[in-house]
Every structure is written in C-alpha cells, then in structure tokens.
C-alpha cells in the first residue's frame, strides 16, 4: 500500500489519541470527515492499524514492579523456540517478549504486584519445561521514557 502525507498524519494522530472522534481526526489532518473515514478504513483493512486500546496508569491502580528479563534457552532448535514463544502467550504478567539476535535469546517485559510475585512467576517458568535455562533480572527503578510514538514518517521512508 502506498502512503501519502495525509495517511501518515492519520497514523501519527491515532498512535497518541486512539479515542479521537472521526470529525476531530479529519480536522487534525486537514480533510473533511468522509475522505478521512475512507482513508482510515483503508489503513485498517491493510493491517496498518492493529488495534485501539487505552494506556492504563498502573501507579494509580496499585503497587507493582516492572522487570526486564534476559532469557537464554537450554536448546536452540526451532521446536524449542516455538515452544518457548507459545508458553509466553500464556503468562499475562509477560507484557512483551522479543526474540533477539546475539547474546541472549529473548528479552521479556514483566509486570507483577511485587518482587515475590515476580520470583514465583520465574520459578513457575523454570519448572514448566518451556526451555528456560538461564535468566537475568533487571528491575525498573523509575520510568524515564515509556513506549513512545514510532517514527512513522522515517519508517515509511517519507521525506517531509
């Protein structure tokens, strides 16, 4: 799909304001509502917009700890990677899991109520026969910059 500046503007606005009304979105990107709506539907149909969701302020919700875990698997076969990746889908505490090239096999972002809950989760993973051999824990002491807006124009190769 070929994107133009207006398509990129729509994506940029939605990446920070998923609940914006169609009329407000059209106004922000300089289109009338109907053409804006048509472009939005085209972007959704092409799979460029995966979902809409709210960002929850966990600090207001209750105490918690965010941990990054560098994980190494005991076996490096395709089946082992597939089994580990399938297992990660089952742990709601695992917010994100990325396969890495070099060094560690995966990096996980985990959120639990406290360190004890985190350790229970890791113990469960070690006993679950999912191939986890070693893990290295990095506890987040304070957020400096959260998940930001991706550089949409740069990724799309668009020069403004």
C-alpha positions in Angstrom: 0.0 0.0 0.0 1.3 3.4 -1.0 1.0 6.0 1.8 0.9 9.7 1.4 1.4 12.5 3.9 -2.2 12.5 5.0 -2.2 8.8 5.6 1.0 9.2 7.8 -0.7 12.1 9.6 -3.7 9.9 10.4 -1.4 7.2 11.8 0.6 9.7 13.8 -2.5 11.2 15.4 -4.1 7.8 16.2 -0.8 6.5 17.7 -1.3 9.0 20.5 -5.0 9.6 20.5 -6.8 6.4 19.8 -10.2 7.7 21.0 -10.2 10.8 18.9 -13.6 11.3 17.1 -13.7 10.9 13.4 -14.6 14.6 13.0 -11.7 15.7 15.2 -9.3 13.4 13.3 -10.4 14.8 10.0 -9.9 18.3 11.3 -6.4 17.5 12.7 -5.2 16.1 9.3 -6.9 18.7 7.1 -9.6 16.5 5.5 -13.3 16.5 5.5 -14.9 13.6 7.6 -15.9 11.3 4.7 -12.5 11.2 2.9 -10.8 10.8 6.3 -13.1 8.0 7.2 -12.4 6.3 3.9 -8.6 6.6 4.4 -9.0 5.3 8.0 -10.9 2.2 6.8 -8.3 1.6 4.1 -5.5 1.8 6.7 -7.3 -0.7 9.0 -8.1 -3.1 6.1 -4.4 -3.0 5.1 -3.4 -4.0 8.6 -1.5 -0.8 9.3 -3.7 -0.2 12.4 -3.7 -3.3 14.5 -5.9 -2.2 17.4 -7.1 0.6 19.6 -6.5 0.5 23.3 -6.2 2.5 26.5 -2.9 3.1 28.3 -3.6 2.3 31.9 -1.8 4.3 34.7 -0.6 1.3 36.8 0.7 3.6 39.6 -2.9 4.7 40.2 -4.1 1.1 40.0 -1.8 -0.2 42.7 1.7 -1.2 43.7 3.6 -3.1 41.1 7.1 -3.8 39.8 8.3 -3.8 36.2 11.1 -6.2 35.4 13.0 -6.9 32.2 14.4 -10.4 31.9 17.1 -11.5 29.5 16.4 -15.2 28.9 18.5 -18.0 27.5 17.1 -21.3 26.3 18.7 -24.6 27.0 18.2 -25.8 23.4 18.4 -23.8 20.2 16.2 -25.8 17.9 13.2 -24.4 16.0 10.9 -26.5 18.1 12.4 -25.1 21.4 12.0 -21.5 20.2 8.4 -22.3 19.1 7.6 -23.9 22.5 9.0 -21.0 24.5 7.2 -18.4 22.4 3.9 -20.3 22.8 4.4 -20.5 26.5 5.0 -16.7 26.7 1.5 -16.2 25.4 0.0 -18.0 28.4 1.6 -15.7 31.1 -0.5 -12.5 31.5 2.4 -10.9 33.5 4.6 -11.0 30.4 3.6 -7.8 28.7 6.1 -8.2 25.8 8.6 -10.7 24.6 11.2 -10.1 21.9 13.4 -12.6 20.2 17.0 -11.3 20.0 20.0 -11.9 17.7 23.3 -12.4 19.5 23.8 -12.8 23.2 20.5 -13.6 24.9 17.7 -15.4 23.1 14.8 -13.3 24.4 14.1 -10.2 26.4 10.8 -10.1 28.4 9.0 -7.2 29.9 7.1 -8.4 33.0 4.8 -6.6 35.4 3.9 -8.2 38.8 2.5 -6.9 42.0 5.9 -7.2 43.8 9.2 -8.9 43.7 7.9 -12.0 45.5 5.2 -12.4 42.8 7.9 -12.0 40.1 10.1 -14.7 41.7 7.1 -17.1 41.9 6.5 -16.5 38.2 10.1 -17.2 37.3 10.1 -20.3 39.5 6.9 -21.5 37.7 8.6 -20.9 34.3 11.7 -22.8 35.3 9.6 -25.7 36.4 7.2 -25.6 33.4 9.7 -27.3 31.0 9.5 -24.5 28.5 13.2 -24.5 27.8 14.3 -21.6 30.1 17.9 -22.3 31.1 19.2 -19.0 32.4 17.6 -15.7 33.2 19.0 -12.3 34.2 16.7 -9.9 36.0 16.7 -6.1 35.5 14.3 -4.3 37.8 13.0 -0.9 36.6 13.6 1.7 39.3 11.8 4.5 37.6 10.3 5.1 34.2 12.3 7.7 32.1 10.5 7.3 28.8 7.7 5.0 28.1 6.6 3.4 24.9 6.7 6.4 22.6 5.2 7.1 19.2 7.1 5.3 16.5 8.9 7.5 13.9 6.2 6.8 11.4 7.5 9.0 8.6 11.0 7.7 8.9 9.9 4.0 8.8 7.7 4.7 5.8 10.6 6.3 4.1 8.6 9.6 3.7 10.5 12.8 3.4 8.6 15.8 4.6 
